């Protein structure tokens, strides 16, 4: 499938409701456990997505589409959510994410996106040049990756409970 902004928006618009369906109202054991070590819990992943809505996707798209001479992106702190208020309920986080995402989709839809603007570039502080099409494609894949990550983290909470079926459950092997 080649990139199409409308197809990208189809996924971006659904992430909030997908997360809400999966996480709203469930116990803290599901929300706060991770895969061990430095891995993230579903709660922390939602916090990470919120931080991205505030500081990553749309701000970087604005840099790309601007007339600024310096198109270097502000570095993104992938771990910022770990310093945020950890006492908010998951419902508060999901509501905040939904509001931010709705506003960002509205902004995205207002951009003059065409074959020319999709090729405009910004500069990632670590990765170098990246165009708008790559940024927007990454946003979609980033969402899908974190939805998969949340599912994997939750599945692994029952890794030792599934007994012999573990051999058939690929999600537990990653």
C-alpha positions as a Python dict, from the first residue, in 0.01 Angstrom:
ca = {
    (1, 'X'): (0, 0, 0),
    (2, 'X'): (137, 342, -88),
    (3, 'X'): (94, 634, 147),
    (4, 'X'): (-236, 820, 135),
    (5, 'X'): (-307, 1082, 402),
    (6, 'X'): (-674, 982, 419),
    (7, 'X'): (-580, 619, 484),
    (8, 'X'): (-333, 734, 749),
    (9, 'X'): (-608, 934, 917),
    (10, 'X'): (-830, 623, 920),
    (11, 'X'): (-584, 464, 1163),
    (12, 'X'): (-492, 779, 1356),
    (13, 'X'): (-859, 850, 1425),
    (14, 'X'): (-915, 500, 1567),
    (15, 'X'): (-621, 477, 1804),
    (16, 'X'): (-795, 660, 2086),
    (17, 'X'): (-1108, 442, 2077),
    (18, 'X'): (-896, 128, 2043),
    (19, 'X'): (-697, 218, 2355),
    (20, 'X'): (-1011, 314, 2542),
    (21, 'X'): (-1181, -16, 2455),
    (22, 'X'): (-878, -210, 2570),
    (23, 'X'): (-785, -18, 2886),
    (24, 'X'): (-1082, 176, 3025),
    (25, 'X'): (-1203, 37, 3355),
    (26, 'X'): (-957, -249, 3395),
    (27, 'X'): (-759, -320, 3712),
    (28, 'X'): (-423, -169, 3796),
    (29, 'X'): (-261, -511, 3767),
    (30, 'X'): (-329, -504, 3391),
    (31, 'X'): (-237, -137, 3363),
    (32, 'X'): (77, -113, 3574),
    (33, 'X'): (262, -439, 3505),
    (34, 'X'): (525, -459, 3234),
    (35, 'X'): (747, -723, 3077),
    (36, 'X'): (1020, -678, 3336),
    (37, 'X'): (1331, -466, 3352),
    (38, 'X'): (1307, -126, 3186),
    (39, 'X'): (998, -216, 2979),
    (40, 'X'): (682, -6, 2984),
    (41, 'X'): (341, -84, 3125),
    (42, 'X'): (22, -5, 2931),
    (43, 'X'): (-21, 299, 3159),
    (44, 'X'): (324, 429, 3066),
    (45, 'X'): (265, 364, 2697),
    (46, 'X'): (-48, 581, 2703),
    (47, 'X'): (158, 852, 2877),
    (48, 'X'): (418, 822, 2601),
    (49, 'X'): (149, 860, 2334),
    (50, 'X'): (20, 1174, 2509),
    (51, 'X'): (368, 1323, 2514),
    (52, 'X'): (399, 1252, 2142),
    (53, 'X'): (72, 1429, 2071),
    (54, 'X'): (203, 1737, 2251),
    (55, 'X'): (558, 1751, 2121),
    (56, 'X'): (622, 1524, 1825),
    (57, 'X'): (400, 1465, 1522),
    (58, 'X'): (221, 1794, 1457),
    (59, 'X'): (504, 2018, 1580),
    (60, 'X'): (743, 1838, 1345),
    (61, 'X'): (496, 1856, 1054),
    (62, 'X'): (472, 2231, 1117),
    (63, 'X'): (851, 2259, 1100),
    (64, 'X'): (855, 2070, 770),
    (65, 'X'): (580, 2286, 620),
    (66, 'X'): (723, 2615, 752),
    (67, 'X'): (933, 2866, 566),
    (68, 'X'): (1198, 2853, 839),
    (69, 'X'): (1560, 2834, 728),
    (70, 'X'): (1643, 2582, 1004),
    (71, 'X'): (1416, 2280, 979),
    (72, 'X'): (1576, 2083, 1261),
    (73, 'X'): (1323, 1912, 1487),
    (74, 'X'): (1333, 1963, 1861),
    (75, 'X'): (1459, 1637, 2015),
    (76, 'X'): (1180, 1414, 2143),
    (77, 'X'): (1213, 1274, 2495),
    (78, 'X'): (1087, 917, 2451),
    (79, 'X'): (1087, 868, 2828),
    (80, 'X'): (918, 1193, 2938),
    (81, 'X'): (604, 1009, 3052),
    (82, 'X'): (806, 846, 3330),
    (83, 'X'): (846, 1191, 3490),
    (84, 'X'): (476, 1282, 3460),
    (85, 'X'): (212, 1253, 3731),
    (86, 'X'): (172, 879, 3787),
    (87, 'X'): (-138, 927, 4003),
    (88, 'X'): (-373, 1015, 3719),
    (89, 'X'): (-628, 747, 3646),
    (90, 'X'): (-616, 563, 3317),
    (91, 'X'): (-951, 725, 3239),
    (92, 'X'): (-791, 1068, 3275),
    (93, 'X'): (-504, 969, 3048),
    (94, 'X'): (-735, 820, 2787),
    (95, 'X'): (-951, 1134, 2791),
    (96, 'X'): (-644, 1357, 2753),
    (97, 'X'): (-511, 1145, 2468),
    (98, 'X'): (-848, 1152, 2291),
    (99, 'X'): (-872, 1533, 2317),
    (100, 'X'): (-515, 1587, 2197),
    (101, 'X'): (-554, 1341, 1911),
    (102, 'X'): (-881, 1494, 1794),
    (103, 'X'): (-717, 1838, 1788),
    (104, 'X'): (-411, 1704, 1606),
    (105, 'X'): (-625, 1530, 1343),
    (106, 'X'): (-809, 1859, 1292),
    (107, 'X'): (-475, 2036, 1243),
    (108, 'X'): (-349, 1760, 1011),
    (109, 'X'): (-661, 1792, 797),
    (110, 'X'): (-600, 2168, 768),
    (111, 'X'): (-251, 2122, 621),
    (112, 'X'): (-208, 2171, 245),
    (113, 'X'): (-103, 1812, 181),
    (114, 'X'): (-23, 1716, -176),
    (115, 'X'): (252, 1529, -361),
    (116, 'X'): (480, 1832, -333),
    (117, 'X'): (435, 1902, 38),
    (118, 'X'): (472, 1532, 117),
    (119, 'X'): (829, 1557, -17),
    (120, 'X'): (923, 1861, 194),
    (121, 'X'): (1189, 1779, 450),
    (122, 'X'): (1286, 1848, 805),
    (123, 'X'): (1591, 1732, 993),
    (124, 'X'): (1566, 1476, 1269),
    (125, 'X'): (1841, 1541, 1529),
    (126, 'X'): (1958, 1176, 1515),
    (127, 'X'): (1831, 1034, 1186),
    (128, 'X'): (1891, 1324, 949),
    (129, 'X'): (1657, 1431, 669),
    (130, 'X'): (1299, 1307, 670),
    (131, 'X'): (1008, 1419, 460),
    (132, 'X'): (646, 1479, 557),
    (133, 'X'): (528, 1151, 403),
    (134, 'X'): (781, 960, 615),
    (135, 'X'): (681, 1149, 930),
    (136, 'X'): (309, 1084, 881),
    (137, 'X'): (371, 718, 789),
    (138, 'X'): (580, 680, 1103),
    (139, 'X'): (300, 829, 1313),
    (140, 'X'): (62, 556, 1191),
    (141, 'X'): (314, 275, 1242),
    (142, 'X'): (407, 418, 1584),
    (143, 'X'): (42, 398, 1693),
    (144, 'X'): (4, 43, 1565),
    (145, 'X'): (331, -61, 1727),
    (146, 'X'): (223, 66, 2067),
    (147, 'X'): (-120, -98, 2037),
    (148, 'X'): (64, -425, 1965),
    (149, 'X'): (304, -356, 2253),
    (150, 'X'): (16, -304, 2498),
    (151, 'X'): (-142, -630, 2383),
    (152, 'X'): (188, -815, 2419),
    (153, 'X'): (257, -673, 2767),
    (154, 'X'): (-91, -771, 2880),
    (155, 'X'): (-68, -1119, 2725),
    (156, 'X'): (259, -1185, 2904),
    (157, 'X'): (85, -1134, 3239),
    (158, 'X'): (-61, -1484, 3185),
    (159, 'X'): (249, -1637, 3025),
    (160, 'X'): (297, -1887, 3307),
    (161, 'X'): (-76, -1950, 3340),
    (162, 'X'): (-147, -2086, 2991),
    (163, 'X'): (45, -2407, 3047),
    (164, 'X'): (119, -2614, 2737),
    (165, 'X'): (-65, -2370, 2506),
    (166, 'X'): (234, -2138, 2540),
    (167, 'X'): (384, -2329, 2245),
    (168, 'X'): (101, -2202, 2022),
    (169, 'X'): (93, -1841, 2143),
    (170, 'X'): (348, -1646, 1942),
    (171, 'X'): (272, -1325, 2131),
    (172, 'X'): (434, -1480, 2438),
    (173, 'X'): (760, -1561, 2257),
    (174, 'X'): (857, -1207, 2162),
}
